[in-house]
Amino acid sequence: PCCRARPCVGYDLRVCLPDPGSACLIIKPLLSTIALREAVPADAICLSALGMQVFLDTYATQGIRESIAREALDAFS
C-alpha cells in the first residue's frame, strides 16, 4: 500500500505515486548531506561559475544580450 498508511521515521518527504496500490518514494532531507567549510583557493573556479550562473539566471531571463554577456564575463572570469 501507499506510504500514507505507514510512518516514515527519520524522513521528511514522502512522494506517493498516483496508483494507490503502488509504493512511494521516501526521500531523506537534503540538509543531512550539506556541510559548511571555509573556501580554499581551489574553489575559486567553481564559485566563479556559480556566480555567473546565478547572474545569468537572474538578469538574462529572456536571452543573453551582448551587454549582459560582457558584464557576466567581466565580473565572473
N, CA, C, O and CB atoms as a CASP TS submission, in Angstrom:
PFRMAT TS
TARGET T0000
AUTHOR 0000-0000-0000
METHOD Language model
MODEL 1
PARENT N/A
ATOM      1  N   PRO     1       0.820  -1.198   0.000  1.00  0.00           N
ATOM      2  CA  PRO     1       0.000   0.000   0.000  1.00  0.00           C
ATOM      3  C   PRO     1       0.862   1.259   0.000  1.00  0.00           C
ATOM      4  O   PRO     1       2.053   1.210   0.308  1.00  0.00           O
ATOM      5  CB  PRO     1      -0.932   0.000   1.204  1.00  0.00           C
ATOM      6  N   CYS     2       0.273   2.333  -0.333  1.00  0.00           N
ATOM      7  CA  CYS     2       0.981   3.614  -0.377  1.00  0.00           C
ATOM      8  C   CYS     2       1.487   3.980   1.011  1.00  0.00           C
ATOM      9  O   CYS     2       0.920   3.588   2.031  1.00  0.00           O
ATOM     10  CB  CYS     2       0.064   4.729  -0.924  1.00  0.00           C
ATOM     11  N   CYS     3       2.562   4.737   1.012  1.00  0.00           N
ATOM     12  CA  CYS     3       3.209   5.078   2.284  1.00  0.00           C
ATOM     13  C   CYS     3       2.369   5.998   3.161  1.00  0.00           C
ATOM     14  O   CYS     3       2.750   6.240   4.306  1.00  0.00           O
ATOM     15  CB  CYS     3       4.538   5.727   2.018  1.00  0.00           C
ATOM     16  N   ARG     4       1.274   6.508   2.690  1.00  0.00           N
ATOM     17  CA  ARG     4       0.438   7.375   3.538  1.00  0.00           C
ATOM     18  C   ARG     4      -0.021   6.618   4.786  1.00  0.00           C
ATOM     19  O   ARG     4      -0.274   7.210   5.835  1.00  0.00           O
ATOM     20  CB  ARG     4      -0.794   7.894   2.745  1.00  0.00           C
ATOM     21  N   ALA     5      -0.120   5.297   4.643  1.00  0.00           N
ATOM     22  CA  ALA     5      -0.588   4.493   5.765  1.00  0.00           C
ATOM     23  C   ALA     5       0.547   4.101   6.704  1.00  0.00           C
ATOM     24  O   ALA     5       0.296   3.566   7.784  1.00  0.00           O
ATOM     25  CB  ALA     5      -1.283   3.251   5.255  1.00  0.00           C
ATOM     26  N   ARG     6       1.795   4.360   6.306  1.00  0.00           N
ATOM     27  CA  ARG     6       2.945   3.960   7.119  1.00  0.00           C
ATOM     28  C   ARG     6       3.730   5.182   7.564  1.00  0.00           C
ATOM     29  O   ARG     6       3.884   6.132   6.796  1.00  0.00           O
ATOM     30  CB  ARG     6       3.857   2.999   6.339  1.00  0.00           C
ATOM     31  N   PRO     7       4.226   5.170   8.792  1.00  0.00           N
ATOM     32  CA  PRO     7       5.081   6.286   9.214  1.00  0.00           C
ATOM     33  C   PRO     7       6.435   6.204   8.529  1.00  0.00           C
ATOM     34  O   PRO     7       6.923   5.115   8.230  1.00  0.00           O
ATOM     35  CB  PRO     7       5.260   6.289  10.747  1.00  0.00           C
ATOM     36  N   CYS     8       7.028   7.339   8.285  1.00  0.00           N
ATOM     37  CA  CYS     8       8.357   7.398   7.674  1.00  0.00           C
ATOM     38  C   CYS     8       9.295   8.039   8.691  1.00  0.00           C
ATOM     39  O   CYS     8       9.638   9.215   8.567  1.00  0.00           O
ATOM     40  CB  CYS     8       8.342   8.206   6.313  1.00  0.00           C
ATOM     41  N   VAL     9       9.698   7.292   9.667  1.00  0.00           N
ATOM     42  CA  VAL     9      10.544   7.804  10.740  1.00  0.00           C
ATOM     43  C   VAL     9      11.907   8.186  10.171  1.00  0.00           C
ATOM     44  O   VAL     9      12.525   7.404   9.449  1.00  0.00           O
ATOM     45  CB  VAL     9      10.696   6.755  11.874  1.00  0.00           C
ATOM     46  N   GLY    10      12.370   9.382  10.497  1.00  0.00           N
ATOM     47  CA  GLY    10      13.679   9.839  10.052  1.00  0.00           C
ATOM     48  C   GLY    10      13.687  10.439   8.658  1.00  0.00           C
ATOM     49  O   GLY    10      14.748  10.800   8.148  1.00  0.00           O
ATOM     50  N   TYR    11      12.542  10.551   8.043  1.00  0.00           N
ATOM     51  CA  TYR    11      12.460  11.112   6.701  1.00  0.00           C
ATOM     52  C   TYR    11      11.470  12.269   6.710  1.00  0.00           C
ATOM     53  O   TYR    11      10.479  12.238   7.440  1.00  0.00           O
ATOM     54  CB  TYR    11      12.041  10.031   5.665  1.00  0.00           C
ATOM     55  N   ASP    12      11.735  13.276   5.910  1.00  0.00           N
ATOM     56  CA  ASP    12      10.856  14.442   5.884  1.00  0.00           C
ATOM     57  C   ASP    12       9.904  14.456   4.709  1.00  0.00           C
ATOM     58  O   ASP    12       8.892  15.155   4.758  1.00  0.00           O
ATOM     59  CB  ASP    12      11.670  15.684   5.865  1.00  0.00           C
ATOM     60  N   LEU    13      10.190  13.709   3.655  1.00  0.00           N
ATOM     61  CA  LEU    13       9.388  13.836   2.441  1.00  0.00           C
ATOM     62  C   LEU    13       8.962  12.466   1.942  1.00  0.00           C
ATOM     63  O   LEU    13       9.786  11.568   1.770  1.00  0.00           O
ATOM     64  CB  LEU    13      10.168  14.579   1.349  1.00  0.00           C
ATOM     65  N   ARG    14       7.676  12.321   1.715  1.00  0.00           N
ATOM     66  CA  ARG    14       7.144  11.101   1.112  1.00  0.00           C
ATOM     67  C   ARG    14       6.433  11.495  -0.171  1.00  0.00           C
ATOM     68  O   ARG    14       5.647  12.442  -0.184  1.00  0.00           O
ATOM     69  CB  ARG    14       6.175  10.343   2.091  1.00  0.00           C
ATOM     70  N   VAL    15       6.704  10.780  -1.238  1.00  0.00           N
ATOM     71  CA  VAL    15       6.049  11.053  -2.509  1.00  0.00           C
ATOM     72  C   VAL    15       5.333   9.785  -2.934  1.00  0.00           C
ATOM     73  O   VAL    15       5.972   8.804  -3.316  1.00  0.00           O
ATOM     74  CB  VAL    15       7.071  11.527  -3.599  1.00  0.00           C
ATOM     75  N   CYS    16       4.017   9.802  -2.870  1.00  0.00           N
ATOM     76  CA  CYS    16       3.242   8.635  -3.273  1.00  0.00           C
ATOM     77  C   CYS    16       2.908   8.737  -4.752  1.00  0.00           C
ATOM     78  O   CYS    16       2.541   9.801  -5.250  1.00  0.00           O
ATOM     79  CB  CYS    16       1.955   8.507  -2.429  1.00  0.00           C
ATOM     80  N   LEU    17       3.037   7.639  -5.427  1.00  0.00           N
ATOM     81  CA  LEU    17       2.721   7.596  -6.848  1.00  0.00           C
ATOM     82  C   LEU    17       1.209   7.599  -7.024  1.00  0.00           C
ATOM     83  O   LEU    17       0.483   7.260  -6.089  1.00  0.00           O
ATOM     84  CB  LEU    17       3.352   6.350  -7.520  1.00  0.00           C
ATOM     85  N   PRO    18       0.710   7.978  -8.217  1.00  0.00           N
ATOM     86  CA  PRO    18      -0.737   8.127  -8.424  1.00  0.00           C
ATOM     87  C   PRO    18      -1.553   6.872  -8.127  1.00  0.00           C
ATOM     88  O   PRO    18      -2.676   6.979  -7.634  1.00  0.00           O
ATOM     89  CB  PRO    18      -0.993   8.540  -9.832  1.00  0.00           C
ATOM     90  N   ASP    19      -1.020   5.694  -8.412  1.00  0.00           N
ATOM     91  CA  ASP    19      -1.748   4.446  -8.178  1.00  0.00           C
ATOM     92  C   ASP    19      -1.752   4.151  -6.678  1.00  0.00           C
ATOM     93  O   ASP    19      -0.684   3.946  -6.100  1.00  0.00           O
ATOM     94  CB  ASP    19      -1.109   3.260  -8.979  1.00  0.00           C
ATOM     95  N   PRO    20      -2.921   4.125  -6.030  1.00  0.00           N
ATOM     96  CA  PRO    20      -2.972   3.917  -4.582  1.00  0.00           C
ATOM     97  C   PRO    20      -2.319   2.619  -4.124  1.00  0.00           C
ATOM     98  O   PRO    20      -1.908   2.516  -2.968  1.00  0.00           O
ATOM     99  CB  PRO    20      -4.394   3.935  -4.125  1.00  0.00           C
ATOM    100  N   GLY    21      -2.217   1.643  -4.993  1.00  0.00           N
ATOM    101  CA  GLY    21      -1.615   0.373  -4.608  1.00  0.00           C
ATOM    102  C   GLY    21      -0.117   0.335  -4.806  1.00  0.00           C
ATOM    103  O   GLY    21       0.522  -0.658  -4.462  1.00  0.00           O
ATOM    104  N   SER    22       0.453   1.383  -5.348  1.00  0.00           N
ATOM    105  CA  SER    22       1.887   1.369  -5.644  1.00  0.00           C
ATOM    106  C   SER    22       2.703   1.837  -4.449  1.00  0.00           C
ATOM    107  O   SER    22       2.176   2.395  -3.487  1.00  0.00           O
ATOM    108  CB  SER    22       2.189   2.246  -6.856  1.00  0.00           C
ATOM    109  N   ALA    23       3.971   1.601  -4.537  1.00  0.00           N
ATOM    110  CA  ALA    23       4.884   2.037  -3.480  1.00  0.00           C
ATOM    111  C   ALA    23       5.086   3.545  -3.585  1.00  0.00           C
ATOM    112  O   ALA    23       4.580   4.188  -4.505  1.00  0.00           O
ATOM    113  CB  ALA    23       6.249   1.290  -3.575  1.00  0.00           C
ATOM    114  N   CYS    24       5.820   4.091  -2.645  1.00  0.00           N
ATOM    115  CA  CYS    24       6.118   5.513  -2.702  1.00  0.00           C
ATOM    116  C   CYS    24       7.614   5.725  -2.601  1.00  0.00           C
ATOM    117  O   CYS    24       8.361   4.834  -2.197  1.00  0.00           O
ATOM    118  CB  CYS    24       5.387   6.274  -1.587  1.00  0.00           C
ATOM    119  N   LEU    25       8.031   6.906  -2.970  1.00  0.00           N
ATOM    120  CA  LEU    25       9.429   7.286  -2.841  1.00  0.00           C
ATOM    121  C   LEU    25       9.596   7.954  -1.485  1.00  0.00           C
ATOM    122  O   LEU    25       8.797   8.810  -1.107  1.00  0.00           O
ATOM    123  CB  LEU    25       9.882   8.233  -4.007  1.00  0.00           C
ATOM    124  N   ILE    26      10.608   7.572  -0.772  1.00  0.00           N
ATOM    125  CA  ILE    26      10.902   8.206   0.506  1.00  0.00           C
ATOM    126  C   ILE    26      12.251   8.884   0.351  1.00  0.00           C
ATOM    127  O   ILE    26      13.247   8.236   0.030  1.00  0.00           O
ATOM    128  CB  ILE    26      10.902   7.169   1.698  1.00  0.00           C
ATOM    129  N   ILE    27      12.281  10.186   0.577  1.00  0.00           N
ATOM    130  CA  ILE    27      13.477  10.980   0.322  1.00  0.00           C
ATOM    131  C   ILE    27      14.000  11.540   1.636  1.00  0.00           C
ATOM    132  O   ILE    27      13.255  12.146   2.407  1.00  0.00           O
ATOM    133  CB  ILE    27      13.183  12.121  -0.683  1.00  0.00           C
ATOM    134  N   LYS    28      15.293  11.331   1.883  1.00  0.00           N
ATOM    135  CA  LYS    28      15.916  11.895   3.081  1.00  0.00           C
ATOM    136  C   LYS    28      16.013  13.405   2.931  1.00  0.00           C
ATOM    137  O   LYS    28      16.117  13.907   1.812  1.00  0.00           O
ATOM    138  CB  LYS    28      17.320  11.277   3.327  1.00  0.00           C
ATOM    139  N   PRO    29      15.982  14.129   4.027  1.00  0.00           N
ATOM    140  CA  PRO    29      16.148  15.580   3.937  1.00  0.00           C
ATOM    141  C   PRO    29      17.520  15.932   3.376  1.00  0.00           C
ATOM    142  O   PRO    29      18.515  15.287   3.706  1.00  0.00           O
ATOM    143  CB  PRO    29      15.955  16.233   5.315  1.00  0.00           C
ATOM    144  N   LEU    30      17.571  16.946   2.537  1.00  0.00           N
ATOM    145  CA  LEU    30      18.832  17.356   1.934  1.00  0.00           C
ATOM    146  C   LEU    30      19.819  17.891   2.960  1.00  0.00           C
ATOM    147  O   LEU    30      21.029  17.757   2.781  1.00  0.00           O
ATOM    148  CB  LEU    30      18.581  18.400   0.880  1.00  0.00           C
ATOM    149  N   LEU    31      19.326  18.484   4.013  1.00  0.00           N
ATOM    150  CA  LEU    31      20.224  19.088   4.989  1.00  0.00           C
ATOM    151  C   LEU    31      21.164  18.083   5.634  1.00  0.00           C
ATOM    152  O   LEU    31      22.209  18.468   6.159  1.00  0.00           O
ATOM    153  CB  LEU    31      19.427  19.777   6.051  1.00  0.00           C
ATOM    154  N   SER    32      20.818  16.817   5.605  1.00  0.00           N
ATOM    155  CA  SER    32      21.688  15.827   6.225  1.00  0.00           C
ATOM    156  C   SER    32      22.963  15.603   5.414  1.00  0.00           C
ATOM    157  O   SER    32      23.898  14.973   5.910  1.00  0.00           O
ATOM    158  CB  SER    32      20.944  14.513   6.393  1.00  0.00           C
ATOM    159  N   THR    33      23.021  16.101   4.188  1.00  0.00           N
ATOM    160  CA  THR    33      24.198  15.879   3.352  1.00  0.00           C
ATOM    161  C   THR    33      24.988  17.161   3.089  1.00  0.00           C
ATOM    162  O   THR    33      25.956  17.135   2.330  1.00  0.00           O
ATOM    163  CB  THR    33      23.781  15.264   2.039  1.00  0.00           C
ATOM    164  N   ILE    34      24.603  18.259   3.689  1.00  0.00           N
ATOM    165  CA  ILE    34      25.280  19.530   3.440  1.00  0.00           C
ATOM    166  C   ILE    34      26.266  19.810   4.569  1.00  0.00           C
ATOM    167  O   ILE    34      25.937  19.683   5.748  1.00  0.00           O
ATOM    168  CB  ILE    34      24.254  20.689   3.308  1.00  0.00           C
ATOM    169  N   ALA    35      27.467  20.190   4.187  1.00  0.00           N
ATOM    170  CA  ALA    35      28.482  20.573   5.170  1.00  0.00           C
ATOM    171  C   ALA    35      29.027  21.942   4.787  1.00  0.00           C
ATOM    172  O   ALA    35      29.288  22.204   3.613  1.00  0.00           O
ATOM    173  CB  ALA    35      29.634  19.512   5.247  1.00  0.00           C
ATOM    174  N   LEU    36      29.197  22.807   5.763  1.00  0.00           N
ATOM    175  CA  LEU    36      29.784  24.124   5.528  1.00  0.00           C
ATOM    176  C   LEU    36      31.267  24.067   5.862  1.00  0.00           C
ATOM    177  O   LEU    36      31.668  23.430   6.836  1.00  0.00           O
ATOM    178  CB  LEU    36      29.067  25.222   6.372  1.00  0.00           C
ATOM    179  N   ARG    37      32.080  24.737   5.049  1.00  0.00           N
ATOM    180  CA  ARG    37      33.507  24.810   5.314  1.00  0.00           C
ATOM    181  C   ARG    37      34.044  26.103   4.740  1.00  0.00           C
ATOM    182  O   ARG    37      33.386  26.741   3.918  1.00  0.00           O
ATOM    183  CB  ARG    37      34.251  23.590   4.723  1.00  0.00           C
ATOM    184  N   GLU    38      35.213  26.488   5.157  1.00  0.00           N
ATOM    185  CA  GLU    38      35.887  27.660   4.605  1.00  0.00           C
ATOM    186  C   GLU    38      36.253  27.367   3.154  1.00  0.00           C
ATOM    187  O   GLU    38      36.672  26.258   2.825  1.00  0.00           O
ATOM    188  CB  GLU    38      37.156  28.031   5.441  1.00  0.00           C
ATOM    189  N   ALA    39      36.094  28.353   2.300  1.00  0.00           N
ATOM    190  CA  ALA    39      36.516  28.194   0.904  1.00  0.00           C
ATOM    191  C   ALA    39      38.043  28.188   0.842  1.00  0.00           C
ATOM    192  O   ALA    39      38.722  28.815   1.655  1.00  0.00           O
ATOM    193  CB  ALA    39      35.929  29.334   0.005  1.00  0.00           C
ATOM    194  N   VAL    40      38.556  27.466  -0.140  1.00  0.00           N
ATOM    195  CA  VAL    40      40.000  27.417  -0.383  1.00  0.00           C
ATOM    196  C   VAL    40      40.244  27.908  -1.806  1.00  0.00           C
ATOM    197  O   VAL    40      39.311  27.934  -2.608  1.00  0.00           O
ATOM    198  CB  VAL    40      40.579  25.960  -0.171  1.00  0.00           C
ATOM    199  N   PRO    41      41.469  28.296  -2.137  1.00  0.00           N
ATOM    200  CA  PRO    41      41.743  28.807  -3.482  1.00  0.00           C
ATOM    201  C   PRO    41      41.272  27.878  -4.608  1.00  0.00           C
ATOM    202  O   PRO    41      40.882  28.355  -5.674  1.00  0.00           O
ATOM    203  CB  PRO    41      43.218  29.050  -3.629  1.00  0.00           C
ATOM    204  N   ALA    42      41.303  26.583  -4.387  1.00  0.00           N
ATOM    205  CA  ALA    42      40.862  25.642  -5.424  1.00  0.00           C
ATOM    206  C   ALA    42      39.362  25.755  -5.711  1.00  0.00           C
ATOM    207  O   ALA    42      38.901  25.289  -6.753  1.00  0.00           O
ATOM    208  CB  ALA    42      41.196  24.213  -5.006  1.00  0.00           C
ATOM    209  N   ASP    43      38.599  26.365  -4.807  1.00  0.00           N
ATOM    210  CA  ASP    43      37.155  26.543  -5.002  1.00  0.00           C
ATOM    211  C   ASP    43      36.828  27.711  -5.924  1.00  0.00           C
ATOM    212  O   ASP    43      35.683  27.853  -6.352  1.00  0.00           O
ATOM    213  CB  ASP    43      36.475  26.751  -3.666  1.00  0.00           C
ATOM    214  N   ALA    44      37.811  28.548  -6.236  1.00  0.00           N
ATOM    215  CA  ALA    44      37.556  29.793  -6.971  1.00  0.00           C
ATOM    216  C   ALA    44      36.866  29.555  -8.305  1.00  0.00           C
ATOM    217  O   ALA    44      35.934  30.283  -8.646  1.00  0.00           O
ATOM    218  CB  ALA    44      38.852  30.531  -7.203  1.00  0.00           C
ATOM    219  N   ILE    45      37.293  28.568  -9.062  1.00  0.00           N
ATOM    220  CA  ILE    45      36.699  28.350 -10.389  1.00  0.00           C
ATOM    221  C   ILE    45      35.231  27.947 -10.271  1.00  0.00           C
ATOM    222  O   ILE    45      34.398  28.400 -11.055  1.00  0.00           O
ATOM    223  CB  ILE    45      37.483  27.268 -11.159  1.00  0.00           C
ATOM    224  N   CYS    46      34.910  27.094  -9.290  1.00  0.00           N
ATOM    225  CA  CYS    46      33.514  26.674  -9.114  1.00  0.00           C
ATOM    226  C   CYS    46      32.651  27.824  -8.602  1.00  0.00           C
ATOM    227  O   CYS    46      31.503  27.972  -9.023  1.00  0.00           O
ATOM    228  CB  CYS    46      33.432  25.485  -8.145  1.00  0.00           C
ATOM    229  N   LEU    47      33.191  28.634  -7.700  1.00  0.00           N
ATOM    230  CA  LEU    47      32.433  29.786  -7.204  1.00  0.00           C
ATOM    231  C   LEU    47      32.198  30.807  -8.308  1.00  0.00           C
ATOM    232  O   LEU    47      31.140  31.433  -8.369  1.00  0.00           O
ATOM    233  CB  LEU    47      33.166  30.444  -6.033  1.00  0.00           C
ATOM    234  N   SER    48      33.188  30.971  -9.179  1.00  0.00           N
ATOM    235  CA  SER    48      33.029  31.881 -10.310  1.00  0.00           C
ATOM    236  C   SER    48      31.926  31.392 -11.245  1.00  0.00           C
ATOM    237  O   SER    48      31.079  32.174 -11.678  1.00  0.00           O
ATOM    238  CB  SER    48      34.354  32.022 -11.078  1.00  0.00           C
ATOM    239  N   ALA    49      31.941  30.095 -11.554  1.00  0.00           N
ATOM    240  CA  ALA    49      30.906  29.527 -12.430  1.00  0.00           C
ATOM    241  C   ALA    49      29.530  29.639 -11.784  1.00  0.00           C
ATOM    242  O   ALA    49      28.552  29.953 -12.462  1.00  0.00           O
ATOM    243  CB  ALA    49      31.219  28.052 -12.754  1.00  0.00           C
ATOM    244  N   LEU    50      29.445  29.384 -10.484  1.00  0.00           N
ATOM    245  CA  LEU    50      28.172  29.511  -9.778  1.00  0.00           C
ATOM    246  C   LEU    50      27.676  30.950  -9.805  1.00  0.00           C
ATOM    247  O   LEU    50      26.494  31.200 -10.041  1.00  0.00           O
ATOM    248  CB  LEU    50      28.310  29.029  -8.331  1.00  0.00           C
ATOM    249  N   GLY    51      28.579  31.896  -9.562  1.00  0.00           N
ATOM    250  CA  GLY    51      28.202  33.305  -9.612  1.00  0.00           C
ATOM    251  C   GLY    51      27.669  33.701 -10.974  1.00  0.00           C
ATOM    252  O   GLY    51      26.670  34.414 -11.076  1.00  0.00           O
ATOM    253  N   MET    52      28.342  33.233 -12.033  1.00  0.00           N
ATOM    254  CA  MET    52      27.895  33.557 -13.387  1.00  0.00           C
ATOM    255  C   MET    52      26.532  32.933 -13.670  1.00  0.00           C
ATOM    256  O   MET    52      25.674  33.566 -14.285  1.00  0.00           O
ATOM    257  CB  MET    52      28.924  33.076 -14.423  1.00  0.00           C
ATOM    258  N   GLN    53      26.331  31.694 -13.224  1.00  0.00           N
ATOM    259  CA  GLN    53      25.050  31.028 -13.454  1.00  0.00           C
ATOM    260  C   GLN    53      23.919  31.778 -12.755  1.00  0.00           C
ATOM    261  O   GLN    53      22.866  32.008 -13.350  1.00  0.00           O
ATOM    262  CB  GLN    53      25.105  29.570 -12.963  1.00  0.00           C
ATOM    263  N   VAL    54      24.128  32.155 -11.517  1.00  0.00           N
ATOM    264  CA  VAL    54      23.097  32.893 -10.775  1.00  0.00           C
ATOM    265  C   VAL    54      22.831  34.244 -11.437  1.00  0.00           C
ATOM    266  O   VAL    54      21.678  34.648 -11.580  1.00  0.00           O
ATOM    267  CB  VAL    54      23.524  33.094  -9.299  1.00  0.00           C
ATOM    268  N   PHE    55      23.891  34.939 -11.840  1.00  0.00           N
ATOM    269  CA  PHE    55      23.746  36.230 -12.512  1.00  0.00           C
ATOM    270  C   PHE    55      22.914  36.079 -13.788  1.00  0.00           C
ATOM    271  O   PHE    55      21.961  36.829 -14.004  1.00  0.00           O
ATOM    272  CB  PHE    55      25.133  36.827 -12.844  1.00  0.00           C
ATOM    273  N   LEU    56      23.276  35.108 -14.630  1.00  0.00           N
ATOM    274  CA  LEU    56      22.556  34.933 -15.897  1.00  0.00           C
ATOM    275  C   LEU    56      21.120  34.471 -15.672  1.00  0.00           C
ATOM    276  O   LEU    56      20.212  34.913 -16.376  1.00  0.00           O
ATOM    277  CB  LEU    56      23.287  33.929 -16.784  1.00  0.00           C
ATOM    278  N   ASP    57      20.905  33.585 -14.697  1.00  0.00           N
ATOM    279  CA  ASP    57      19.537  33.151 -14.395  1.00  0.00           C
ATOM    280  C   ASP    57      18.681  34.312 -13.900  1.00  0.00           C
ATOM    281  O   ASP    57      17.466  34.319 -14.094  1.00  0.00           O
ATOM    282  CB  ASP    57      19.553  32.031 -13.349  1.00  0.00           C
ATOM    283  N   THR    58      19.311  35.287 -13.263  1.00  0.00           N
ATOM    284  CA  THR    58      18.586  36.436 -12.720  1.00  0.00           C
ATOM    285  C   THR    58      18.359  37.530 -13.755  1.00  0.00           C
ATOM    286  O   THR    58      17.257  38.068 -13.861  1.00  0.00           O
ATOM    287  CB  THR    58      19.337  37.006 -11.541  1.00  0.00           C
ATOM    288  N   TYR    59      19.400  37.861 -14.519  1.00  0.00           N
ATOM    289  CA  TYR    59      19.337  39.044 -15.384  1.00  0.00           C
ATOM    290  C   TYR    59      19.206  38.741 -16.874  1.00  0.00           C
ATOM    291  O   TYR    59      19.006  39.659 -17.669  1.00  0.00           O
ATOM    292  CB  TYR    59      20.551  39.868 -15.170  1.00  0.00           C
ATOM    293  N   ALA    60      19.312  37.497 -17.260  1.00  0.00           N
ATOM    294  CA  ALA    60      19.186  37.158 -18.683  1.00  0.00           C
ATOM    295  C   ALA    60      18.025  36.193 -18.888  1.00  0.00           C
ATOM    296  O   ALA    60      18.160  35.180 -19.574  1.00  0.00           O
ATOM    297  CB  ALA    60      20.502  36.540 -19.223  1.00  0.00           C
ATOM    298  N   THR    61      16.898  36.514 -18.295  1.00  0.00           N
ATOM    299  CA  THR    61      15.746  35.606 -18.337  1.00  0.00           C
ATOM    300  C   THR    61      15.107  35.516 -19.716  1.00  0.00           C
ATOM    301  O   THR    61      14.374  34.567 -19.996  1.00  0.00           O
ATOM    302  CB  THR    61      14.711  36.049 -17.338  1.00  0.00           C
ATOM    303  N   GLN    62      15.377  36.491 -20.580  1.00  0.00           N
ATOM    304  CA  GLN    62      14.792  36.470 -21.924  1.00  0.00           C
ATOM    305  C   GLN    62      15.862  36.330 -22.994  1.00  0.00           C
ATOM    306  O   GLN    62      15.649  36.714 -24.144  1.00  0.00           O
ATOM    307  CB  GLN    62      13.977  37.738 -22.169  1.00  0.00           C
ATOM    308  N   GLY    63      17.001  35.787 -22.624  1.00  0.00           N
ATOM    309  CA  GLY    63      18.089  35.610 -23.576  1.00  0.00           C
ATOM    310  C   GLY    63      19.289  36.451 -23.180  1.00  0.00           C
ATOM    311  O   GLY    63      19.192  37.357 -22.352  1.00  0.00           O
ATOM    312  N   ILE    64      20.408  36.134 -23.782  1.00  0.00           N
ATOM    313  CA  ILE    64      21.650  36.817 -23.427  1.00  0.00           C
ATOM    314  C   ILE    64      21.988  37.852 -24.489  1.00  0.00           C
ATOM    315  O   ILE    64      22.310  37.520 -25.629  1.00  0.00           O
ATOM    316  CB  ILE    64      22.810  35.807 -23.265  1.00  0.00           C
ATOM    317  N   ARG    65      21.906  39.114 -24.084  1.00  0.00           N
ATOM    318  CA  ARG    65      22.329  40.209 -24.957  1.00  0.00           C
ATOM    319  C   ARG    65      23.822  40.418 -24.780  1.00  0.00           C
ATOM    320  O   ARG    65      24.404  39.959 -23.797  1.00  0.00           O
ATOM    321  CB  ARG    65      21.542  41.522 -24.646  1.00  0.00           C
ATOM    322  N   GLU    66      24.440  41.102 -25.720  1.00  0.00           N
ATOM    323  CA  GLU    66      25.878  41.336 -25.662  1.00  0.00           C
ATOM    324  C   GLU    66      26.276  42.053 -24.377  1.00  0.00           C
ATOM    325  O   GLU    66      27.288  41.707 -23.768  1.00  0.00           O
ATOM    326  CB  GLU    66      26.330  42.144 -26.871  1.00  0.00           C
ATOM    327  N   SER    67      25.502  43.040 -23.959  1.00  0.00           N
ATOM    328  CA  SER    67      25.853  43.792 -22.748  1.00  0.00           C
ATOM    329  C   SER    67      25.835  42.900 -21.502  1.00  0.00           C
ATOM    330  O   SER    67      26.698  43.021 -20.633  1.00  0.00           O
ATOM    331  CB  SER    67      24.886  44.969 -22.558  1.00  0.00           C
ATOM    332  N   ILE    68      24.861  42.018 -21.426  1.00  0.00           N
ATOM    333  CA  ILE    68      24.779  41.089 -20.286  1.00  0.00           C
ATOM    334  C   ILE    68      25.939  40.102 -20.341  1.00  0.00           C
ATOM    335  O   ILE    68      26.543  39.801 -19.312  1.00  0.00           O
ATOM    336  CB  ILE    68      23.419  40.327 -20.283  1.00  0.00           C
ATOM    337  N   ALA    69      26.253  39.597 -21.526  1.00  0.00           N
ATOM    338  CA  ALA    69      27.368  38.653 -21.674  1.00  0.00           C
ATOM    339  C   ALA    69      28.677  39.296 -21.248  1.00  0.00           C
ATOM    340  O   ALA    69      29.468  38.679 -20.535  1.00  0.00           O
ATOM    341  CB  ALA    69      27.472  38.158 -23.126  1.00  0.00           C
ATOM    342  N   ARG    70      28.913  40.530 -21.679  1.00  0.00           N
ATOM    343  CA  ARG    70      30.148  41.230 -21.305  1.00  0.00           C
ATOM    344  C   ARG    70      30.218  41.455 -19.790  1.00  0.00           C
ATOM    345  O   ARG    70      31.265  41.255 -19.175  1.00  0.00           O
ATOM    346  CB  ARG    70      30.242  42.581 -22.045  1.00  0.00           C
ATOM    347  N   GLU    71      29.113  41.865 -19.208  1.00  0.00           N
ATOM    348  CA  GLU    71      29.104  42.106 -17.766  1.00  0.00           C
ATOM    349  C   GLU    71      29.376  40.819 -16.990  1.00  0.00           C
ATOM    350  O   GLU    71      30.141  40.823 -16.025  1.00  0.00           O
ATOM    351  CB  GLU    71      27.761  42.705 -17.335  1.00  0.00           C
ATOM    352  N   ALA    72      28.752  39.722 -17.411  1.00  0.00           N
ATOM    353  CA  ALA    72      28.976  38.435 -16.740  1.00  0.00           C
ATOM    354  C   ALA    72      30.429  37.993 -16.871  1.00  0.00           C
ATOM    355  O   ALA    72      31.038  37.557 -15.895  1.00  0.00           O
ATOM    356  CB  ALA    72      28.047  37.358 -17.319  1.00  0.00           C
ATOM    357  N   LEU    73      30.981  38.102 -18.069  1.00  0.00           N
ATOM    358  CA  LEU    73      32.373  37.691 -18.275  1.00  0.00           C
ATOM    359  C   LEU    73      33.342  38.582 -17.513  1.00  0.00           C
ATOM    360  O   LEU    73      34.329  38.092 -16.964  1.00  0.00           O
ATOM    361  CB  LEU    73      32.716  37.711 -19.760  1.00  0.00           C
ATOM    362  N   ASP    74      33.075  39.881 -17.472  1.00  0.00           N
ATOM    363  CA  ASP    74      33.946  40.795 -16.725  1.00  0.00           C
ATOM    364  C   ASP    74      33.905  40.505 -15.222  1.00  0.00           C
ATOM    365  O   ASP    74      34.934  40.547 -14.547  1.00  0.00           O
ATOM    366  CB  ASP    74      33.535  42.252 -16.987  1.00  0.00           C
ATOM    367  N   ALA    75      32.726  40.215 -14.714  1.00  0.00           N
ATOM    368  CA  ALA    75      32.567  40.040 -13.273  1.00  0.00           C
ATOM    369  C   ALA    75      32.990  38.661 -12.771  1.00  0.00           C
ATOM    370  O   ALA    75      33.451  38.529 -11.638  1.00  0.00           O
ATOM    371  CB  ALA    75      31.140  40.285 -12.896  1.00  0.00           C
ATOM    372  N   PHE    76      32.838  37.639 -13.604  1.00  0.00           N
ATOM    373  CA  PHE    76      32.998  36.274 -13.096  1.00  0.00           C
ATOM    374  C   PHE    76      34.105  35.464 -13.747  1.00  0.00           C
ATOM    375  O   PHE    76      34.191  34.258 -13.518  1.00  0.00           O
ATOM    376  CB  PHE    76      31.734  35.548 -13.261  1.00  0.00           C
ATOM    377  N   SER    77      34.955  36.091 -14.550  1.00  0.00           N
ATOM    378  CA  SER    77      36.058  35.313 -15.133  1.00  0.00           C
ATOM    379  C   SER    77      37.389  35.957 -14.830  1.00  0.00           C
ATOM    380  O   SER    77      38.431  35.443 -15.240  1.00  0.00           O
ATOM    381  CB  SER    77      35.883  35.170 -16.645  1.00  0.00           C
TER
END
